[in-house]
Amino acid sequence: MLRWFRVAAVAEACSWAGLLVGMFFKHVTETSELGVKIFGPIHGALFVLYGLGVLLSAREAGWGRGTVVLGLACAVPPFTSIWFERRMAARTPQPA
């Protein structure tokens, strides 16, 4: 589960990057909405997948309530899902 969570965290962060680039072109250069149309739904799906990954990984690894809340909150600011995943990977004992 934790490996799956890592993939979800990185994918969510990458989709953030795509969405931010799309928003730049839509709102700053005012040239195209294509990036937002493509990355908006992708990011939405990966956002939900990341949240589900937090909940399932918490159950498997025995994370406390505060850790779960922090993990879910890290879905909101761009790229913090990777920070949280790395933090949890460092704290979780790896199987031998």
C-alpha positions as CSV (number, residue, x, y, z in Angstrom):
1,M,0.0,0.0,0.0
2,L,2.8,2.4,0.8
3,R,4.4,2.0,-2.6
4,W,1.0,2.7,-4.2
5,F,0.7,5.8,-2.0
6,R,4.1,7.0,-3.2
7,V,2.9,6.7,-6.8
8,A,-0.3,8.6,-6.0
9,A,1.6,11.4,-4.2
10,V,4.0,11.9,-7.0
11,A,1.3,11.8,-9.7
12,E,-0.8,14.3,-7.7
13,A,2.1,16.7,-7.5
14,C,2.8,16.3,-11.3
15,S,-0.8,17.0,-12.1
16,W,-0.5,20.1,-9.9
17,A,2.4,21.2,-12.1
18,G,0.4,20.7,-15.2
19,L,-2.6,22.5,-13.8
20,L,-0.4,25.5,-12.7
21,V,1.1,25.7,-16.2
22,G,-2.4,25.6,-17.7
23,M,-3.6,28.3,-15.3
24,F,-0.6,30.5,-16.3
25,F,-1.6,30.3,-20.0
26,K,-5.2,30.8,-19.3
27,H,-5.0,33.7,-16.8
28,V,-1.6,35.4,-17.3
29,T,-1.0,35.1,-21.1
30,E,-4.7,34.7,-21.9
31,T,-3.8,32.5,-24.8
32,S,-5.3,29.1,-24.2
33,E,-7.6,27.2,-21.8
34,L,-6.4,23.8,-23.1
35,G,-4.1,23.1,-20.2
36,V,-6.8,23.7,-17.6
37,K,-9.3,21.6,-19.6
38,I,-6.8,18.7,-19.7
39,F,-5.1,18.9,-16.3
40,G,-8.1,20.1,-14.3
41,P,-10.0,16.7,-14.4
42,I,-6.7,14.8,-14.2
43,H,-5.7,16.7,-11.1
44,G,-9.2,16.3,-9.6
45,A,-9.0,12.5,-10.0
46,L,-5.5,12.3,-8.6
47,F,-6.4,14.6,-5.7
48,V,-9.1,12.1,-4.7
49,L,-6.8,9.1,-5.3
50,Y,-4.1,10.8,-3.1
51,G,-6.7,11.3,-0.3
52,L,-7.8,7.7,-0.5
53,G,-4.1,6.7,-0.4
54,V,-3.6,8.7,2.8
55,L,-6.5,7.0,4.4
56,L,-5.6,3.5,3.3
57,S,-1.9,3.9,4.1
58,A,-2.8,5.3,7.5
59,R,-4.7,2.2,8.3
60,E,-1.9,-0.1,7.2
61,A,0.9,1.8,8.8
62,G,-1.0,2.8,12.0
63,W,-0.7,6.6,11.6
64,G,-2.3,8.8,14.2
65,R,-5.2,11.1,13.6
66,G,-3.0,14.2,13.4
67,T,-0.8,12.5,10.8
68,V,-3.8,11.7,8.7
69,V,-5.1,15.2,8.9
70,L,-1.7,16.6,7.9
71,G,-1.6,14.1,5.0
72,L,-5.0,15.2,3.8
73,A,-4.1,18.9,4.2
74,C,-1.0,18.3,2.1
75,A,-3.2,17.6,-0.9
76,V,-4.1,21.3,-1.1
77,P,-0.8,23.3,-1.4
78,P,1.1,22.4,-4.6
79,F,3.8,19.7,-4.3
80,T,3.4,19.1,-0.5
81,S,2.0,15.6,-1.2
82,I,5.6,14.6,-2.1
83,W,7.0,16.2,1.1
84,F,4.4,14.3,3.2
85,E,5.0,11.0,1.4
86,R,8.8,11.3,1.9
87,R,8.3,12.2,5.6
88,M,6.1,9.1,6.1
89,A,8.4,6.8,4.2
90,A,11.3,7.9,6.5
91,R,9.2,7.2,9.6
92,T,7.7,3.9,8.5
93,P,9.8,0.8,9.1
94,Q,10.6,-0.9,5.9
95,P,9.9,-4.7,5.6
96,A,13.0,-6.9,5.8
